[in-house]
Amino acid sequence: MTVREDHFLFLPSALTIPSGTTVTWINDERAKHTATADDGAFDSGNQDLGQSYSVTFNESGVFPYYCRYHGDSGGVGMAGTIVV
């Protein structure tokens, strides 16, 4: 599954996937972005234009995340949610 980082949004912002699915975030714009879990479970680090980052979700749960530059934990600004 792919999440695009574009127009200062995660597209789609909410994704429901089965366990064992790999999600890849791809930065489609010049601004740096991150995909950072609210609980710190994953963090892409800086993603420049065209860079990608992947995580495989093997456990059920709700995994909110955000961009450290354009959002914040708790769904503020550039934020999204993975539901497994």
Gaussian input, Z-matrix of N, CA and C with variables (Angstrom, degrees):
# hf/3-21g

backbone

0 1
 N
 C     1     B1
 C     2     B2     1     A1
 N     3     B3     2     A2     1     D1
 C     4     B4     3     A3     2     D2
 C     5     B5     4     A4     3     D3
 N     6     B6     5     A5     4     D4
 C     7     B7     6     A6     5     D5
 C     8     B8     7     A7     6     D6
 N     9     B9     8     A8     7     D7
 C    10    B10     9     A9     8     D8
 C    11    B11    10    A10     9     D9
 N    12    B12    11    A11    10    D10
 C    13    B13    12    A12    11    D11
 C    14    B14    13    A13    12    D12
 N    15    B15    14    A14    13    D13
 C    16    B16    15    A15    14    D14
 C    17    B17    16    A16    15    D15
 N    18    B18    17    A17    16    D16
 C    19    B19    18    A18    17    D17
 C    20    B20    19    A19    18    D18
 N    21    B21    20    A20    19    D19
 C    22    B22    21    A21    20    D20
 C    23    B23    22    A22    21    D21
 N    24    B24    23    A23    22    D22
 C    25    B25    24    A24    23    D23
 C    26    B26    25    A25    24    D24
 N    27    B27    26    A26    25    D25
 C    28    B28    27    A27    26    D26
 C    29    B29    28    A28    27    D27
 N    30    B30    29    A29    28    D28
 C    31    B31    30    A30    29    D29
 C    32    B32    31    A31    30    D30
 N    33    B33    32    A32    31    D31
 C    34    B34    33    A33    32    D32
 C    35    B35    34    A34    33    D33
 N    36    B36    35    A35    34    D34
 C    37    B37    36    A36    35    D35
 C    38    B38    37    A37    36    D36
 N    39    B39    38    A38    37    D37
 C    40    B40    39    A39    38    D38
 C    41    B41    40    A40    39    D39
 N    42    B42    41    A41    40    D40
 C    43    B43    42    A42    41    D41
 C    44    B44    43    A43    42    D42
 N    45    B45    44    A44    43    D43
 C    46    B46    45    A45    44    D44
 C    47    B47    46    A46    45    D45
 N    48    B48    47    A47    46    D46
 C    49    B49    48    A48    47    D47
 C    50    B50    49    A49    48    D48
 N    51    B51    50    A50    49    D49
 C    52    B52    51    A51    50    D50
 C    53    B53    52    A52    51    D51
 N    54    B54    53    A53    52    D52
 C    55    B55    54    A54    53    D53
 C    56    B56    55    A55    54    D54
 N    57    B57    56    A56    55    D55
 C    58    B58    57    A57    56    D56
 C    59    B59    58    A58    57    D57
 N    60    B60    59    A59    58    D58
 C    61    B61    60    A60    59    D59
 C    62    B62    61    A61    60    D60
 N    63    B63    62    A62    61    D61
 C    64    B64    63    A63    62    D62
 C    65    B65    64    A64    63    D63
 N    66    B66    65    A65    64    D64
 C    67    B67    66    A66    65    D65
 C    68    B68    67    A67    66    D66
 N    69    B69    68    A68    67    D67
 C    70    B70    69    A69    68    D68
 C    71    B71    70    A70    69    D69
 N    72    B72    71    A71    70    D70
 C    73    B73    72    A72    71    D71
 C    74    B74    73    A73    72    D72
 N    75    B75    74    A74    73    D73
 C    76    B76    75    A75    74    D74
 C    77    B77    76    A76    75    D75
 N    78    B78    77    A77    76    D76
 C    79    B79    78    A78    77    D77
 C    80    B80    79    A79    78    D78
 N    81    B81    80    A80    79    D79
 C    82    B82    81    A81    80    D80
 C    83    B83    82    A82    81    D81
 N    84    B84    83    A83    82    D82
 C    85    B85    84    A84    83    D83
 C    86    B86    85    A85    84    D84
 N    87    B87    86    A86    85    D85
 C    88    B88    87    A87    86    D86
 C    89    B89    88    A88    87    D87
 N    90    B90    89    A89    88    D88
 C    91    B91    90    A90    89    D89
 C    92    B92    91    A91    90    D90
 N    93    B93    92    A92    91    D91
 C    94    B94    93    A93    92    D92
 C    95    B95    94    A94    93    D93
 N    96    B96    95    A95    94    D94
 C    97    B97    96    A96    95    D95
 C    98    B98    97    A97    96    D96
 N    99    B99    98    A98    97    D97
 C   100   B100    99    A99    98    D98
 C   101   B101   100   A100    99    D99
 N   102   B102   101   A101   100   D100
 C   103   B103   102   A102   101   D101
 C   104   B104   103   A103   102   D102
 N   105   B105   104   A104   103   D103
 C   106   B106   105   A105   104   D104
 C   107   B107   106   A106   105   D105
 N   108   B108   107   A107   106   D106
 C   109   B109   108   A108   107   D107
 C   110   B110   109   A109   108   D108
 N   111   B111   110   A110   109   D109
 C   112   B112   111   A111   110   D110
 C   113   B113   112   A112   111   D111
 N   114   B114   113   A113   112   D112
 C   115   B115   114   A114   113   D113
 C   116   B116   115   A115   114   D114
 N   117   B117   116   A116   115   D115
 C   118   B118   117   A117   116   D116
 C   119   B119   118   A118   117   D117
 N   120   B120   119   A119   118   D118
 C   121   B121   120   A120   119   D119
 C   122   B122   121   A121   120   D120
 N   123   B123   122   A122   121   D121
 C   124   B124   123   A123   122   D122
 C   125   B125   124   A124   123   D123
 N   126   B126   125   A125   124   D124
 C   127   B127   126   A126   125   D125
 C   128   B128   127   A127   126   D126
 N   129   B129   128   A128   127   D127
 C   130   B130   129   A129   128   D128
 C   131   B131   130   A130   129   D129
 N   132   B132   131   A131   130   D130
 C   133   B133   132   A132   131   D131
 C   134   B134   133   A133   132   D132
 N   135   B135   134   A134   133   D133
 C   136   B136   135   A135   134   D134
 C   137   B137   136   A136   135   D135
 N   138   B138   137   A137   136   D136
 C   139   B139   138   A138   137   D137
 C   140   B140   139   A139   138   D138
 N   141   B141   140   A140   139   D139
 C   142   B142   141   A141   140   D140
 C   143   B143   142   A142   141   D141
 N   144   B144   143   A143   142   D142
 C   145   B145   144   A144   143   D143
 C   146   B146   145   A145   144   D144
 N   147   B147   146   A146   145   D145
 C   148   B148   147   A147   146   D146
 C   149   B149   148   A148   147   D147
 N   150   B150   149   A149   148   D148
 C   151   B151   150   A150   149   D149
 C   152   B152   151   A151   150   D150
 N   153   B153   152   A152   151   D151
 C   154   B154   153   A153   152   D152
 C   155   B155   154   A154   153   D153
 N   156   B156   155   A155   154   D154
 C   157   B157   156   A156   155   D155
 C   158   B158   157   A157   156   D156
 N   159   B159   158   A158   157   D157
 C   160   B160   159   A159   158   D158
 C   161   B161   160   A160   159   D159
 N   162   B162   161   A161   160   D160
 C   163   B163   162   A162   161   D161
 C   164   B164   163   A163   162   D162
 N   165   B165   164   A164   163   D163
 C   166   B166   165   A165   164   D164
 C   167   B167   166   A166   165   D165
 N   168   B168   167   A167   166   D166
 C   169   B169   168   A168   167   D167
 C   170   B170   169   A169   168   D168
 N   171   B171   170   A170   169   D169
 C   172   B172   171   A171   170   D170
 C   173   B173   172   A172   171   D171
 N   174   B174   173   A173   172   D172
 C   175   B175   174   A174   173   D173
 C   176   B176   175   A175   174   D174
 N   177   B177   176   A176   175   D175
 C   178   B178   177   A177   176   D176
 C   179   B179   178   A178   177   D177
 N   180   B180   179   A179   178   D178
 C   181   B181   180   A180   179   D179
 C   182   B182   181   A181   180   D180
 N   183   B183   182   A182   181   D181
 C   184   B184   183   A183   182   D182
 C   185   B185   184   A184   183   D183
 N   186   B186   185   A185   184   D184
 C   187   B187   186   A186   185   D185
 C   188   B188   187   A187   186   D186
 N   189   B189   188   A188   187   D187
 C   190   B190   189   A189   188   D188
 C   191   B191   190   A190   189   D189
 N   192   B192   191   A191   190   D190
 C   193   B193   192   A192   191   D191
 C   194   B194   193   A193   192   D192
 N   195   B195   194   A194   193   D193
 C   196   B196   195   A195   194   D194
 C   197   B197   196   A196   195   D195
 N   198   B198   197   A197   196   D196
 C   199   B199   198   A198   197   D197
 C   200   B200   199   A199   198   D198
 N   201   B201   200   A200   199   D199
 C   202   B202   201   A201   200   D200
 C   203   B203   202   A202   201   D201
 N   204   B204   203   A203   202   D202
 C   205   B205   204   A204   203   D203
 C   206   B206   205   A205   204   D204
 N   207   B207   206   A206   205   D205
 C   208   B208   207   A207   206   D206
 C   209   B209   208   A208   207   D207
 N   210   B210   209   A209   208   D208
 C   211   B211   210   A210   209   D209
 C   212   B212   211   A211   210   D210
 N   213   B213   212   A212   211   D211
 C   214   B214   213   A213   212   D212
 C   215   B215   214   A214   213   D213
 N   216   B216   215   A215   214   D214
 C   217   B217   216   A216   215   D215
 C   218   B218   217   A217   216   D216
 N   219   B219   218   A218   217   D217
 C   220   B220   219   A219   218   D218
 C   221   B221   220   A220   219   D219
 N   222   B222   221   A221   220   D220
 C   223   B223   222   A222   221   D221
 C   224   B224   223   A223   222   D222
 N   225   B225   224   A224   223   D223
 C   226   B226   225   A225   224   D224
 C   227   B227   226   A226   225   D225
 N   228   B228   227   A227   226   D226
 C   229   B229   228   A228   227   D227
 C   230   B230   229   A229   228   D228
 N   231   B231   230   A230   229   D229
 C   232   B232   231   A231   230   D230
 C   233   B233   232   A232   231   D231
 N   234   B234   233   A233   232   D232
 C   235   B235   234   A234   233   D233
 C   236   B236   235   A235   234   D234
 N   237   B237   236   A236   235   D235
 C   238   B238   237   A237   236   D236
 C   239   B239   238   A238   237   D237
 N   240   B240   239   A239   238   D238
 C   241   B241   240   A240   239   D239
 C   242   B242   241   A241   240   D240
 N   243   B243   242   A242   241   D241
 C   244   B244   243   A243   242   D242
 C   245   B245   244   A244   243   D243
 N   246   B246   245   A245   244   D244
 C   247   B247   246   A246   245   D245
 C   248   B248   247   A247   246   D246
 N   249   B249   248   A248   247   D247
 C   250   B250   249   A249   248   D248
 C   251   B251   250   A250   249   D249

   B1=1.4485
   B2=1.5328
   B3=1.3161
   B4=1.4594
   B5=1.5217
   B6=1.3223
   B7=1.4642
   B8=1.5196
   B9=1.3218
   B10=1.4663
   B11=1.5245
   B12=1.3152
   B13=1.4669
   B14=1.5168
   B15=1.3287
   B16=1.4628
   B17=1.5234
   B18=1.3286
   B19=1.4665
   B20=1.5310
   B21=1.3509
   B22=1.4617
   B23=1.5214
   B24=1.3494
   B25=1.4628
   B26=1.5209
   B27=1.3291
   B28=1.4537
   B29=1.5232
   B30=1.3207
   B31=1.4614
   B32=1.5226
   B33=1.3557
   B34=1.4638
   B35=1.5318
   B36=1.3161
   B37=1.4628
   B38=1.5241
   B39=1.3145
   B40=1.4651
   B41=1.5188
   B42=1.3235
   B43=1.4510
   B44=1.5225
   B45=1.3490
   B46=1.4544
   B47=1.5160
   B48=1.3396
   B49=1.4620
   B50=1.5218
   B51=1.3390
   B52=1.4663
   B53=1.5265
   B54=1.3221
   B55=1.4573
   B56=1.5267
   B57=1.3323
   B58=1.4577
   B59=1.5142
   B60=1.3260
   B61=1.4657
   B62=1.5219
   B63=1.3245
   B64=1.4599
   B65=1.5189
   B66=1.3259
   B67=1.4635
   B68=1.5283
   B69=1.3355
   B70=1.4590
   B71=1.5205
   B72=1.3315
   B73=1.4555
   B74=1.5222
   B75=1.3297
   B76=1.4639
   B77=1.5228
   B78=1.3367
   B79=1.4645
   B80=1.5266
   B81=1.3254
   B82=1.4602
   B83=1.5276
   B84=1.3249
   B85=1.4627
   B86=1.5183
   B87=1.3455
   B88=1.4573
   B89=1.5251
   B90=1.3226
   B91=1.4720
   B92=1.5217
   B93=1.3407
   B94=1.4556
   B95=1.5132
   B96=1.3443
   B97=1.4601
   B98=1.5171
   B99=1.3384
   B100=1.4565
   B101=1.5192
   B102=1.3154
   B103=1.4624
   B104=1.5217
   B105=1.3237
   B106=1.4581
   B107=1.5244
   B108=1.3255
   B109=1.4667
   B110=1.5178
   B111=1.3310
   B112=1.4665
   B113=1.5271
   B114=1.3486
   B115=1.4630
   B116=1.5255
   B117=1.3337
   B118=1.4587
   B119=1.5232
   B120=1.3356
   B121=1.4677
   B122=1.5282
   B123=1.3250
   B124=1.4592
   B125=1.5142
   B126=1.3348
   B127=1.4604
   B128=1.5262
   B129=1.3018
   B130=1.4643
   B131=1.5201
   B132=1.3249
   B133=1.4598
   B134=1.5236
   B135=1.3117
   B136=1.4691
   B137=1.5170
   B138=1.3219
   B139=1.4547
   B140=1.5245
   B141=1.3213
   B142=1.4570
   B143=1.5229
   B144=1.3062
   B145=1.4588
   B146=1.5254
   B147=1.3361
   B148=1.4582
   B149=1.5123
   B150=1.3190
   B151=1.4577
   B152=1.5252
   B153=1.3243
   B154=1.4628
   B155=1.5247
   B156=1.3229
   B157=1.4619
   B158=1.5215
   B159=1.3333
   B160=1.4703
   B161=1.5160
   B162=1.3419
   B163=1.4579
   B164=1.5213
   B165=1.3321
   B166=1.4630
   B167=1.5218
   B168=1.3234
   B169=1.4600
   B170=1.5252
   B171=1.3408
   B172=1.4609
   B173=1.5212
   B174=1.3251
   B175=1.4622
   B176=1.5190
   B177=1.3351
   B178=1.4637
   B179=1.5170
   B180=1.3146
   B181=1.4518
   B182=1.5161
   B183=1.3096
   B184=1.4613
   B185=1.5201
   B186=1.3367
   B187=1.4527
   B188=1.5306
   B189=1.3429
   B190=1.4639
   B191=1.5316
   B192=1.3215
   B193=1.4610
   B194=1.5227
   B195=1.3357
   B196=1.4607
   B197=1.5224
   B198=1.3187
   B199=1.4582
   B200=1.5262
   B201=1.3466
   B202=1.4660
   B203=1.5226
   B204=1.3382
   B205=1.4648
   B206=1.5289
   B207=1.3190
   B208=1.4618
   B209=1.5261
   B210=1.3085
   B211=1.4600
   B212=1.5143
   B213=1.3253
   B214=1.4586
   B215=1.5156
   B216=1.3333
   B217=1.4616
   B218=1.5173
   B219=1.3172
   B220=1.4567
   B221=1.5200
   B222=1.3337
   B223=1.4558
   B224=1.5091
   B225=1.3171
   B226=1.4666
   B227=1.5315
   B228=1.3337
   B229=1.4624
   B230=1.5064
   B231=1.3476
   B232=1.4637
   B233=1.5257
   B234=1.3300
   B235=1.4553
   B236=1.5198
   B237=1.3166
   B238=1.4596
   B239=1.5108
   B240=1.3370
   B241=1.4524
   B242=1.5313
   B243=1.3236
   B244=1.4565
   B245=1.5263
   B246=1.3282
   B247=1.4627
   B248=1.5197
   B249=1.3296
   B250=1.4655
   B251=1.5198
   A1=107.83
   A2=115.48
   A3=120.84
   A4=110.96
   A5=115.64
   A6=122.98
   A7=106.44
   A8=116.75
   A9=121.66
   A10=109.18
   A11=116.15
   A12=122.27
   A13=106.04
   A14=115.82
   A15=120.56
   A16=109.60
   A17=116.67
   A18=122.93
   A19=111.25
   A20=115.87
   A21=122.42
   A22=112.07
   A23=115.15
   A24=123.41
   A25=109.39
   A26=116.80
   A27=122.53
   A28=106.23
   A29=117.61
   A30=122.46
   A31=110.25
   A32=119.80
   A33=126.61
   A34=111.37
   A35=115.39
   A36=119.60
   A37=111.42
   A38=118.00
   A39=122.57
   A40=108.11
   A41=115.95
   A42=121.15
   A43=107.88
   A44=116.74
   A45=121.75
   A46=107.82
   A47=115.95
   A48=121.12
   A49=110.38
   A50=117.69
   A51=119.66
   A52=110.44
   A53=116.34
   A54=121.78
   A55=110.00
   A56=115.65
   A57=121.22
   A58=114.52
   A59=117.10
   A60=122.10
   A61=110.66
   A62=115.87
   A63=121.85
   A64=108.84
   A65=116.06
   A66=122.32
   A67=107.37
   A68=115.55
   A69=121.60
   A70=109.49
   A71=115.81
   A72=122.39
   A73=107.68
   A74=117.26
   A75=122.57
   A76=108.99
   A77=116.48
   A78=120.72
   A79=109.45
   A80=116.16
   A81=122.83
   A82=113.56
   A83=117.89
   A84=118.68
   A85=111.77
   A86=116.01
   A87=121.51
   A88=113.90
   A89=117.61
   A90=120.48
   A91=109.85
   A92=116.74
   A93=120.66
   A94=109.34
   A95=115.09
   A96=121.25
   A97=108.74
   A98=115.38
   A99=122.35
   A100=107.90
   A101=116.02
   A102=122.80
   A103=104.34
   A104=116.10
   A105=122.87
   A106=109.66
   A107=117.07
   A108=120.95
   A109=110.65
   A110=116.43
   A111=120.93
   A112=111.27
   A113=117.02
   A114=120.74
   A115=113.26
   A116=117.23
   A117=121.51
   A118=114.54
   A119=118.39
   A120=121.74
   A121=112.93
   A122=117.19
   A123=121.01
   A124=109.84
   A125=115.63
   A126=121.72
   A127=108.16
   A128=115.65
   A129=120.77
   A130=113.17
   A131=117.25
   A132=118.73
   A133=108.08
   A134=116.69
   A135=120.00
   A136=111.05
   A137=115.75
   A138=122.17
   A139=108.14
   A140=116.36
   A141=121.34
   A142=109.40
   A143=116.61
   A144=122.99
   A145=110.53
   A146=116.23
   A147=122.33
   A148=115.18
   A149=118.61
   A150=120.13
   A151=111.19
   A152=115.23
   A153=120.57
   A154=110.36
   A155=114.27
   A156=122.87
   A157=107.11
   A158=117.03
   A159=120.78
   A160=112.17
   A161=115.37
   A162=123.37
   A163=107.71
   A164=117.09
   A165=121.76
   A166=108.02
   A167=115.87
   A168=122.39
   A169=109.05
   A170=116.58
   A171=121.83
   A172=113.46
   A173=117.41
   A174=121.14
   A175=110.52
   A176=115.65
   A177=120.30
   A178=109.99
   A179=115.38
   A180=120.04
   A181=111.42
   A182=114.79
   A183=122.80
   A184=106.59
   A185=116.24
   A186=122.15
   A187=110.41
   A188=116.87
   A189=119.86
   A190=110.02
   A191=115.80
   A192=121.36
   A193=109.56
   A194=116.14
   A195=120.65
   A196=109.70
   A197=116.33
   A198=122.99
   A199=107.43
   A200=116.73
   A201=120.03
   A202=112.89
   A203=118.41
   A204=121.84
   A205=112.81
   A206=117.51
   A207=120.56
   A208=113.81
   A209=117.63
   A210=121.37
   A211=110.06
   A212=115.15
   A213=121.23
   A214=108.43
   A215=116.01
   A216=120.04
   A217=109.63
   A218=115.57
   A219=120.35
   A220=113.01
   A221=117.63
   A222=120.80
   A223=114.85
   A224=118.39
   A225=122.03
   A226=110.55
   A227=116.21
   A228=121.01
   A229=112.87
   A230=116.62
   A231=122.44
   A232=107.90
   A233=116.42
   A234=123.00
   A235=109.82
   A236=115.69
   A237=120.49
   A238=110.88
   A239=115.04
   A240=121.64
   A241=110.27
   A242=115.37
   A243=121.77
   A244=107.14
   A245=117.45
   A246=122.75
   A247=107.49
   A248=115.54
   A249=121.24
   A250=109.13
   D1=145.67
   D2=-176.94
   D3=-121.28
   D4=136.48
   D5=171.70
   D6=-117.09
   D7=123.44
   D8=178.81
   D9=-91.92
   D10=140.97
   D11=174.15
   D12=-104.49
   D13=104.19
   D14=-173.54
   D15=-152.17
   D16=143.54
   D17=-179.52
   D18=55.69
   D19=34.23
   D20=179.75
   D21=59.15
   D22=36.27
   D23=177.50
   D24=-137.40
   D25=157.06
   D26=165.47
   D27=-95.06
   D28=125.97
   D29=-176.55
   D30=-122.35
   D31=109.29
   D32=-0.72
   D33=-78.53
   D34=158.38
   D35=-179.40
   D36=-83.05
   D37=-22.50
   D38=176.87
   D39=-125.89
   D40=131.92
   D41=-176.54
   D42=-137.20
   D43=128.81
   D44=175.45
   D45=-110.84
   D46=125.06
   D47=-173.19
   D48=-135.16
   D49=157.07
   D50=172.62
   D51=-79.30
   D52=156.52
   D53=177.19
   D54=-56.98
   D55=142.18
   D56=-179.46
   D57=91.51
   D58=0.30
   D59=-179.34
   D60=-83.39
   D61=139.21
   D62=174.04
   D63=-95.85
   D64=130.03
   D65=176.15
   D66=-108.12
   D67=132.52
   D68=178.69
   D69=-117.89
   D70=125.75
   D71=175.15
   D72=-97.03
   D73=132.85
   D74=179.79
   D75=-126.01
   D76=127.48
   D77=178.22
   D78=-84.20
   D79=117.97
   D80=-178.47
   D81=-103.15
   D82=11.13
   D83=179.81
   D84=-139.93
   D85=167.69
   D86=-174.76
   D87=-67.22
   D88=-29.72
   D89=179.29
   D90=-65.36
   D91=141.81
   D92=174.09
   D93=-71.30
   D94=144.72
   D95=176.17
   D96=-136.04
   D97=166.27
   D98=169.60
   D99=-135.13
   D100=158.70
   D101=167.37
   D102=-117.34
   D103=101.96
   D104=-171.38
   D105=-121.53
   D106=118.85
   D107=179.49
   D108=-64.51
   D109=140.07
   D110=177.82
   D111=-54.33
   D112=-36.53
   D113=-177.33
   D114=-94.95
   D115=5.87
   D116=177.99
   D117=80.80
   D118=7.06
   D119=-177.31
   D120=-64.56
   D121=-28.49
   D122=174.53
   D123=-147.87
   D124=154.70
   D125=179.58
   D126=-158.15
   D127=119.09
   D128=-177.33
   D129=-71.15
   D130=-19.36
   D131=-168.17
   D132=71.07
   D133=-174.51
   D134=-177.77
   D135=-65.15
   D136=130.19
   D137=174.33
   D138=-114.70
   D139=116.89
   D140=174.67
   D141=-87.16
   D142=172.93
   D143=179.04
   D144=-48.03
   D145=126.21
   D146=176.25
   D147=85.98
   D148=-9.63
   D149=-179.71
   D150=-81.36
   D151=150.77
   D152=179.98
   D153=-127.56
   D154=163.43
   D155=179.78
   D156=-148.39
   D157=136.14
   D158=-176.77
   D159=-126.28
   D160=146.36
   D161=175.02
   D162=-137.32
   D163=135.51
   D164=173.52
   D165=-98.17
   D166=126.88
   D167=-178.01
   D168=-100.38
   D169=105.62
   D170=-176.93
   D171=-101.23
   D172=-9.85
   D173=-178.87
   D174=-115.81
   D175=145.69
   D176=176.78
   D177=-71.79
   D178=149.53
   D179=177.19
   D180=152.83
   D181=-176.19
   D182=176.87
   D183=-113.74
   D184=126.64
   D185=-174.25
   D186=-122.92
   D187=89.56
   D188=176.81
   D189=-75.11
   D190=146.98
   D191=179.78
   D192=-148.23
   D193=170.83
   D194=-176.61
   D195=-156.72
   D196=169.82
   D197=172.26
   D198=-94.79
   D199=126.40
   D200=-178.61
   D201=-64.25
   D202=-21.20
   D203=-179.68
   D204=-90.12
   D205=-32.95
   D206=-169.69
   D207=-127.00
   D208=13.20
   D209=179.81
   D210=-154.99
   D211=-166.30
   D212=177.53
   D213=-160.23
   D214=163.26
   D215=178.12
   D216=-59.81
   D217=158.07
   D218=-179.26
   D219=84.50
   D220=14.68
   D221=175.58
   D222=83.15
   D223=20.86
   D224=-178.34
   D225=-85.46
   D226=131.04
   D227=174.67
   D228=63.34
   D229=-130.79
   D230=-179.94
   D231=-74.76
   D232=96.00
   D233=-175.03
   D234=-145.31
   D235=159.60
   D236=178.85
   D237=-153.72
   D238=178.12
   D239=-178.35
   D240=-142.81
   D241=133.88
   D242=171.65
   D243=-108.01
   D244=127.34
   D245=176.71
   D246=-113.69
   D247=121.76
   D248=-178.94
   D249=-109.70

